[in-house]
Amino acid sequence: MLVALLALMTVMALMIVAVAPNVRQQAQREREIEAIFRGEEVAQAIRLYARATGGQLPTTMEQLLEGIPRGTQRIQILRPAAARDPLTNGGEWRLIRPRTSTLLDFQRKVMTYAEGNIPQTREPSFQQYVVQMTNLVNTGSDESMPGSGDDSDSGTGPFVGVASRSKSESIITYYGIGRHNQWVFTPLFR
């Protein structure tokens, strides 16, 4: 009887060890799905903010959280949970400034994903932030463009998108991109 109990316990332990990585992977996948959902909400809030302010971009996340004025009230355009990055412990999004190498690299990857087509924006006021790229060749390499460091959150001024601060490889891809910190959530390419 004791030997049967030990055998049963051993089999159960092996099953738990086999299932643990799948549970961890599923939890990571859920966090990534939530990050994409929240990032898309921030991109939509940036679009709404720019429409309400005549094409002006926000300079802080707080401006999006405060909402836009409508008469004597303010209309909420971003819920507080969306202002938090679920992929990092601190929860702070990295603000992506216009014309930074991070944004240019993301545009290049979106174009590669779209088989060389130039991403179009439906917002005329955002067209000024889209760089016209030509001769895009998909080399299959996932390397960044030369000089593309993390210059996106240096300085102050308006921002046109957000990205995670997590530098981990992702389980799912966003526009074919497999690293969290390279996912840029912006209203530019929608």
KOLROLUM-728890 format. One record per residue: x, y, z of N, C-alpha, C, CB in turn. Coordinates in pm, whole numbers, plus 32768, in hexadecimal, padded with zeros to 4 digits. Glycine has a CB too. Layout:
<atoms>
XYZXYZXYZXYZ/...
</atoms>
This chain:
<atoms>
80517F8A80008000800080008057807F80007FA37FFF8079/80BD807F8050811780F28059816181087FD5817D80DF80CC/8188809C7F9381CE80A67F13816F80E07EA98203801B7EE6/80F280B97EAA809080EE7E4B807A81827E63800B80A27E57/807281AA7EE0806282387F0280DA82897ED3804F82487F99/815382567EE881CC829C7EBA81CF82A57E22824B82537EED/81A6823B7DDE81A1823C7D4C813C82A47D1B817D81AF7D16/80C882A87D5A8062830B7D36809483997D4D7FE382F37D86/80D583B07DBD810C84367DDC8178845D7D76814884397E6C/81CA83FE7D4D823484197CEB81F6843F7C648290839E7CDB/819183F57C39814E84127BBB810D849C7BC180E583A67B9A/80CC84BD7C2F808D85407C3F80F585AF7C3B803D85467CC2/8166859C7C7D81D086007C7E820786167BF1824185D67CDC/821985AB7BA5824985B87B1C81E486027AC58266852E7AE0/816585EA7AD980FE86307A8D80FE86C57AAD807485F37AAA/810E86E67B2C811287737B55818B87B87B18811587807BEF/81FD87767B19827787AF7ADF826587C37A4882F187547AFB/821F87677A06820A8773797781A987E3795381D686EF7940/814887FE79A980E28863798E811088F079B38062884179D9/816C88FE7A10819689827A4181C389E279D3820689717AA4/821789B87972823F8A17790981C88A4778B682A689D778AD/816789F0789C80F18A197850809F8A81789B809A89A0782F/80948A72791C804A8AD3796D80928B5A796B803B8AA17A00/81168B57797881658BD3797381598C1678EA81F98BB57993/815F8BC5788081548BFB77F980C98C3777E181718B8D7791/80628BF678137FDA8C2A78037FCA8CAE78507F728BC37834/80048CB678C77FFD8D33791480448DA478CA803B8D2079A0/80B88D85788C81018DEA783F80AF8E1577C6818A8DB47812/80718DB77783801D8DD6770F7FAB8E3377387FE58D5576CF/7F6D8E1977AA7F008E6E77DC7F308EFC77F77EC38E32785D/7FA78F0A78327FDF8F90784C7FFB8FD877C880618F85789F/802C8F91776480488FCF76E27FC88FFC769D80958F6D7688/7F618FAB76A37EE08FD176697EAC904F76AF7E798F5D7675/7EB8905377337E8D90C9777F7EE29143775C7E9690AD7817/7F64913177487FBC91A077227F9391D9769980509173771F/7F759182763C7F4991B175B77EC591FB75C37F3C913A7554/7E6891C676117DE7920776237DF7929276617D8C91B0767C/7E48929B76CA7E5E931C770C7EAA937C76B17EAB9309778F/7F0F934B766A7F5B939F760F7F0493D975A07FCD935275D2/7EA89387756D7E4B93B675067DED942075407DFA934074CD/7DC8941275BF7D75947876017DC194FC760B7D4B9448768D/7E4194F6762C7E91957176347E9A95B175A97F209553766B/7EB0956175427EB8959674B97E3595DC74937ED695257454/7DC595A074B77D4395DE749B7D33966174EA7CD0957D74BD/7D62966275667D5A96DC75B87DAF974B757A7D8896C07648/7E24972875447E78978C75027E2E97C6748A7EFF974F74D6/7DEC9770743D7D9F979E73C97D3097FE73F57D629725737E/7CE597D8745C7C77982D748B7CAB98B274C27C2797E474F7/7D1A98AD75097D56992675417D7E998574CF7DD199047599/7DBE994D74677DEA99A173F77D7299DD73AE7E3F994E7395/7D089992739E7C9099C8735D7C569A3C73AE7C26995A734C/7C519A2A74317C149A8F74887C699B0D74947BFC9A557511/7CEB9B01747D7D449B74748F7D789BAB740B7DBA9B4D74E6/7D379B89739F7D5F9BBE731D7DE29B8772EA7D6A9C517324/7E009B0A73057E799ACA72D27EEE9ACC73327EA19B0A7255/7EDC9B0573A77F479B0B740A7F559A82744E7F2C9B7A7472/7FD19A5474627FE999D574A47FF799E9753B80679992746C/7FD79983758B7FEA998F761C807F998F763F7FA2991D7666/80A099CA76B0812B99CA76DF813E9972775981589A5776FE/80CF994F779C80D698F6781180609895780D80D699497896/80719826784F800597C5785C7F92980078AD80389742789D/7FB2985A79097F4B9899795B7EE798E779077F8B98F579C2/7F159925789B7EB9996D78437E50990F78097F0799B377D2/7E78989677E87E18983477B47DB9980678227E6197BC7778/7DEE97F7789C7D9B97CB790B7D36983779357DF297A57982/7D5D98B779297D039925794D7C8E992F78ED7D5099A9794F/7CA2990778707C37990D780E7C38998E77BF7BB198FB7850/7BD0999E776E7BC79A14771A7B4F9A6877457BBD99ED7685/7B5D9AED773F7AEF9B43776C7A789B3F770D7B209BD1777B/7A029B38774779839B4476FE79299B9E7751793F9AB676E5/79249C1A772A78D69C7A777879169C8F77FF78459C4B7788/78CB9C76786878FF9C8978F079349C07792B78929CC1794C/792C9B9A78E0795B9B18791279CE9AE478BC78E89AB17913/7A079A7678E97A709A33789D7A4199A6787A7AF79A2F78EE/7A5D997C78007A3998F677D57AB4989D77E17A0298F67742/7AA3982F78287B1197D2783C7B30978B77B97AEF976B78AC/7BAF978977927BD7974677167C3696D177327C1A97AA76B8/7C6596C677AE7CBE965777D27CA0962C78617D53968177C3/7C8395AD78717C6A957A78F77CF09566793E7C1994F578F3/7CF4957679C27D72956C7A0C7DBC94E879F97D5895827A9E/7D74947A79EF7DB793F879DE7E0593F3795B7D50938679E3/7DD4943478F37E18943278717E99948378757DBC94687804/7EA594DD78D37F1E952E78DF7F8F94E179227F0095AD792E/7F78946279447FDC940E79858007939D79287FA593D57A0A/80889386791D80C0931A78CB80BE9299791C8151933D789B/8072923378F3806A91B7794180E4915D79337FF0916B7918/8142918078DC81B7912C78C6822D9151791F81E091347836/822291BE7968829091E879C0825E91F77A4F82CF926B798F/82BA91EA7AAC829591FA7B3A826D92897B5A830991D07B93/82B392EA7B21829493777B3B821493A47AF7830593CD7B0D/81F293667A88817793857A42817A940579F1810A938D7AA2/81EE944179E081F694C07998821794A779058260951C79D8/81C294DC78AC81DC94D2781E8252952B77F8815F94F977CC/82999507779183029559775782BF95B176EF837795037718/82CE963476F8828F9691769982E49699761B827F971F76D9/82A3968975A882E8968B752882D3971374E782B5961874CB/833E975B74D7833B97E2749E833B97D9740583B4983574D0/8306983E73C28309983F732F8397983F72FA82BD98B972F8/83A997FA728A842797F8723F849E97C0728D844998827212/8485976C72EF84F397287335851496A872E984CF970973C9/858A9673730385B195F872BF8557958372E7864495D672DE/85209585736084C4951B73898448951B7330849B952D741D/841295907315839C959B72BF83BE9577722F8361962972C6/843195A371FE845A95817176847094EB716684DA95CD7150/84AC94AC71C984C2941C71C6843D93D271C6851993F0723D/83DE94017217835A93C2721A831693D2719283029400728A/831E9448715782E1945E70D3831F9400706D82F394F170A6/83A193ED707283E59392701583B193047027847E93967029/83A192DA70A48371925170BF82DF92407095838092307152/828E92A670A68202929F707A81FE92956FE281B1931A70AB/825392E16F9E825792DB6F0C828792516EDD82B493496ED5/82E992186F20831791926EFE82A6912E6F128391916A6F53/825D913C6F7E81EB90E56F9C817F90F46F3181B191067027/816D916D6EFE810891896E988141917A6E0A80D092166EAA/81AD912E6DFD81EC91116D7D8215918F6D31818F90C06D28/824E91EE6D78828692656D3A822592D76D2582BE92426CBA/81A892C56D48814693316D38815A939C6DA380B792FA6D3F/814C94186D7A815B94876DD780DE948D6E2F8170950E6D8B/80F0948A6EB2807C94926F0A803895196EFC80A594796F9D/7FB695176EF07F6995926EE37F2595B46F687F0095856E72/7F1496326F817ECA965E6FF57E4B96A26FC57F1F96BE704D/7DE1968D70127D6196CB6FEE7D59975A70217CEE96797026/7DB6978270737DB5980870AD7E16986270607DDB98037144/7DE398C470177E3D991C6FCB7EA5996270227DEB99846F81/7E819985709C7EE099CC70F27F549973711C7E999A02716E/7F4698EE71157FB298927138800F987570C37F799810716D/7FE69895704A803598756FD480C098B36FDA7FED98A36F57/80CD9923701D814F9965702881B599127077813F99EC7068/818898B070C781E2985F7118820A97DD70D381A39840719C/81CB97BD706181EC97447018825B97656FB5816F970A6FCE/82CA971E6FBF833C97346F67832996DE6EEA83C397136FAE/8336971B6E75832896D16DF883A896816DE0830B97316D81/839C95FD6DE8840F95A46DD3840195656D49841895376E43/847195556D07847095126C8584DA94A56C85848A95766C11/84D4944D6C22853493E16C128540938A6C8E85BC941A6BEE/84CF936A6CC884CE93156D3E84E492856D12844993236D8D/854A92476D49856A91BD6D278561916A6DA585F691B06CE6/851990FB6DA0850F90A16E12858490416E0D848890556E13/85E790576E62865C90006E6686478F8B6EC486D6904F6E90/85D78F8A6F0B85BE8F206F6B86018F3A6FF085EC8E9B6F34/86508FA26FF686958FC57071863A901370CD871490167053/86488FFD714E85F7904571B0864A90AF71F685BC8FE47217/86BC90D271BA8712913771F786D691C171E5879F913271BB/86F49217724486C492A1723D871592EF71D786CC92E572C6/86DE935F71AF872593B6715387A093EE719986C994297121/88089410714F887F9449718D885D94C571DF88E7946C7123/889494CA72568880953D72AC87FA953E72F2888D95B9725D/87B094D072EC872C94D2732C873694A573BC86C9947972E0/875995017411875D94E6749F86D7950774DC87CC953574E4/86D39509755D8656952875A2865395BD75BE864894D77625/863F960C7554863A969C756385AC96CF7573867C96E074EC/854D9675757E84C0969C757B849196E375F8846C96247565/84C896C3766B8494970476E284F6976B771A8473969D774C/8558979076CA85B197FA76F58575987F76CC864097E876BA/858598E1771D8551996476FC84BE9973772085649980766A/848899E276F583FD9A00771083BA9A25768E83EE9A727779/833C9A40769682F39A67761E82879A0475FE83519A7675A9/82499A15758B81D899C0756782029930754B819299FA74EF/81A498D5756181BD984A753E814E981874E481CA97F275BD/817297B9748E81159788742980F396F574408150979C739E/812896BA74A9810B962F74C8814F96047548813695D57455/81389587756C8177954D75E281AD94C375C0811395447659/820E94967611824694107604826493DC768F82C6941075AA/826E935A769A828F931D771B83239332773A826D92867719/8343933077B683CF933677E1840A92A977EE83DB93827866/83B7924377E483E491B877EC84359195776F836D915877FB/84AD916077848502913C771384FC90A676F685929167772E/84989063772B848A8FD2771C84588FAC7691842D8F9B7785/847A8F32766A84418EF875F183AE8EDC760E848D8E7475C5/835B8EEB75A882CC8ED475BB82A48E49758D827A8F3E7570/82338E1C75BD81FA8D9E759181A78DB6751381A38D5D7601/815B8E227513810F8E47749C81578EB97456807C8E6F74C1/81328ED573DB81728F437393810D8FB0737681B28F107311/81409029736980F0909F7348812E90D772C980ED910A73BE/80E590D4725B811A90F971D8819890A971B88137919171D3/819C902D71E2820F8FD771C782868FF2722082378FE5713A/82789046728582E7906D72DC82E29017735A82E091057301/83538FDE738083588F8073EE839C8FB0746D839B8F0873C2/83AC9031748183E5906774FD838790D27533847490A274E7/836D90CD75B5830F912B75F2833591BD75DC830491107685/83B491DF75EE83DC926C75E783DC92A275588466927C7622/83C5924C74F583BE927A746A832F928A743A8408921A7410/82CE9264748C8241927A746B8221930C748681E2921A74BD/81FD9358742281DA93E47434814493F27419822F944173D6/80FF94297479806E943E746D805794D1744C8022941474F0/803194EA73D080259572739D7FAF957A733E80A7959F7357/7F6E95EE73357F0195FB72D47F32961372457EA5966E72FD/7FB4961772317FEA963971AC7FC495D7713E807E964371B3/7FCD955771597FC194F370EF7F3E94A570F98037949370F3/7ECF94EB71047E4D94A9710E7DF094DE70A57E1094BC7197/
</atoms>
